[in-house]
């Protein structure tokens, strides 16, 4: 069964950095496009960044130039390097990938940016 486990969240000061990880199991990781989403209190879940199986990346306008998505297929792990963090980046961050029939999500990791 597919399992996605996020880690690396926490409390960060504005202007600081954090690195999230997503460890995947139960999938042929290198074949899958992977994504980071986030959900702030009272808001809908939004796409933050995507990395394809071929390594192409795409970002939400709100994080372009500050966040970097990457993957290590040998470790079945995806990363999100977040720099110049802002209070509006505060959210629960989720790892996501799609199977043939289902979409899979991690449990989420909280990132709180204090001003």
N, C-alpha and C positions, 0 to 999 in steps of 0.2 A: 504494500500500500504506500501511497505517496505521503511523504512527510516533509514539511518545511518548518525549520526552526530558526527564528530570528534571535539575534543577540546584539549587544552593543549600545542599547539606549541608555538614557540617564538624564541627569540634570547638567546643563551646559550654560555658561554665560553667553550673552549676546556677543557676537564677533568670534566666538570660539568654534571648535571643530569637534566632530564625532564621526565614528566609522561604524556602520551597521554591517552585520554579516547575516547571511541566510544559508544554512546548511540544508541540502536537499538529499532525500533518499527515496528509493522506490521508483525513480525515473531514470531514463537514460539522459542524464543532465545535459550532456553536450548537444543533444538534439533539440532541446527545448529553448524557446524564447522565455526570458525571465523578466519580471517587472517588480518595481517597488511602488506601492500605493501608500497614502496616508489619510488619516481621518482625524480632524480636529473636533473638539467638543461642539455639538450642535450643527456640524457641517457634514456634507456628503463625503464619502470616500472619493479621493481624487488620485489620478495617475501622476506619479512623480517622475519616473524614468523607466525606460525599457532597454534591454539589451537582447539582440537576437542571437540565435545559435551561431551565426557567423560573426558576431561581435559588433554589429552596428548598434549605435545608441541613439536614443531620442529622449528629450527632456521637456518637462513642463516649463513654460516661459518663466514662471516664478522662481525656478531653481537654476536656470541656465547660467553657466559661468561660476556657480558656487558648488554644485553637487557633481560628483562623478560616479557613474555606475560601472562596475567591472565584474568579471567572472574568472574563476579558476576552475576549469573543467577537470583537472586532475584531482582537485579537492572537493568537487561537487558543491562548490560554494560561490555565492554571489555577494558582492559588496556594494555599499553606498557610502562614499566618502563625502561628508558634508562639511563645507567650510563657510566662514562668514555667516554663521547662523543668526537668525533673527527670531524675535519672539513669535512671529507669525508662522514659524516652522514647527511650533509646538503641536504635536499630534502623536497618535499611535501609528507606527509605520509597519506595513504588512508586506510580506514577500508573496509573490503570486506566480503561478505558471498554469498553463492550460493543458489538459490531457485531451484525448480524442472526444470524450463525452462530458468531462467535468472540468471545472476550474478549481484549482487547489490554492489554499491560503494557509499561511502560518498563523500563529496565535497573536502575533503583533508584539512590538516592543515600543515602550513609551519614550519619546524624546521631549524634554521640557527645556525651553530656552528662556532663561531669566534676563530681564532687562536691567 
